[in-house]
């Protein structure tokens, strides 16, 4: 890998991290809902598709590590699962549990 390719990859990764951080901030403030996040994922947003589910849940008010892990265990979602890897059932149950619509 050339130095230029390395620099491009680092810039791309930084952009994706910033985008995920912005989404998490908007979730925490209520500017964005879980439905909105899944709409972004449905539109093919790679940064959102790669967001860990635990990170998504913990961004919501009232969900710390323990509560997020309990919810994921109850819904049978692996801790390492990302938005892209959710099954239709997991996605629908997650939306239902978090107060979103059931339109997956």
C-alpha positions as CSV (number, residue, x, y, z in Angstrom):
1,X,0.0,0.0,0.0
2,X,1.4,3.4,-1.0
3,X,1.6,6.3,1.4
4,X,-1.1,8.0,-0.7
5,X,-3.5,5.0,-0.4
6,X,-2.9,4.8,3.3
7,X,-3.7,8.5,3.7
8,X,-6.9,8.1,1.7
9,X,-8.0,5.1,3.8
10,X,-7.3,7.0,7.0
11,X,-9.3,10.0,5.8
12,X,-12.2,7.7,4.8
13,X,-12.2,6.0,8.2
14,X,-12.1,9.4,10.0
15,X,-15.0,10.6,8.0
16,X,-17.0,7.4,8.8
17,X,-16.2,7.8,12.6
18,X,-17.3,11.4,12.5
19,X,-20.6,10.5,10.8
20,X,-21.3,7.8,13.3
21,X,-20.5,10.2,16.2
22,X,-22.9,12.8,14.7
23,X,-25.7,10.3,14.5
24,X,-25.1,9.1,18.1
25,X,-25.2,12.7,19.3
26,X,-28.5,13.3,17.4
27,X,-30.0,10.1,18.9
28,X,-29.0,11.3,22.4
29,X,-30.6,14.7,21.9
30,X,-33.7,13.3,20.3
31,X,-33.1,15.1,17.0
32,X,-33.0,11.6,15.3
33,X,-34.9,8.4,15.9
34,X,-33.9,4.8,15.5
35,X,-36.2,4.7,12.5
36,X,-34.2,7.5,11.0
37,X,-31.0,5.6,11.5
38,X,-32.4,2.5,9.8
39,X,-33.6,4.7,6.9
40,X,-30.0,5.9,6.5
41,X,-28.9,2.3,6.5
42,X,-31.5,1.4,3.9
43,X,-30.2,4.1,1.7
44,X,-26.8,2.4,1.7
45,X,-24.9,4.7,4.1
46,X,-21.8,2.6,4.7
47,X,-20.8,4.4,7.9
48,X,-24.2,3.6,9.5
49,X,-24.3,0.1,8.2
50,X,-21.1,-0.6,10.1
51,X,-22.3,0.9,13.3
52,X,-22.4,-1.6,16.2
53,X,-25.9,-2.2,17.5
54,X,-24.7,-1.8,21.1
55,X,-23.3,1.6,20.2
56,X,-26.7,2.5,18.6
57,X,-28.6,1.5,21.7
58,X,-26.2,3.1,24.2
59,X,-26.6,6.4,22.3
60,X,-30.3,6.5,23.4
61,X,-31.2,8.3,26.6
62,X,-31.6,5.9,29.5
63,X,-29.5,3.1,28.0
64,X,-26.1,2.4,29.6
65,X,-24.0,-0.6,29.1
66,X,-25.9,-3.0,31.3
67,X,-29.4,-2.1,30.0
68,X,-28.2,-2.2,26.4
69,X,-26.6,-5.7,26.9
70,X,-29.8,-7.0,28.6
71,X,-31.9,-5.8,25.7
72,X,-29.6,-7.3,23.1
73,X,-29.6,-10.6,25.0
74,X,-33.4,-10.6,25.2
75,X,-33.6,-10.0,21.5
76,X,-30.9,-12.5,20.7
77,X,-28.6,-10.0,19.1
78,X,-24.9,-10.8,19.4
79,X,-22.7,-8.1,21.0
80,X,-20.6,-7.9,17.9
81,X,-23.6,-7.4,15.6
82,X,-23.6,-4.3,13.4
83,X,-26.7,-2.7,11.7
84,X,-25.9,-4.4,8.4
85,X,-26.0,-7.9,10.0
86,X,-29.4,-7.6,11.7
87,X,-32.0,-10.1,10.5
88,X,-35.5,-8.8,9.7
89,X,-36.8,-10.4,13.0
90,X,-34.0,-8.7,15.1
91,X,-34.6,-5.4,13.4
92,X,-38.4,-5.5,13.9
93,X,-38.0,-6.5,17.6
94,X,-35.4,-3.8,18.2
95,X,-37.6,-1.2,16.7
96,X,-40.5,-2.4,18.7
97,X,-38.5,-2.4,22.0
98,X,-37.1,1.1,21.3
99,X,-40.4,2.6,20.3
100,X,-39.9,2.8,16.6
101,X,-42.2,1.6,13.8
102,X,-42.2,-2.0,12.6
103,X,-41.6,-1.3,8.9
104,X,-38.4,-3.2,8.3
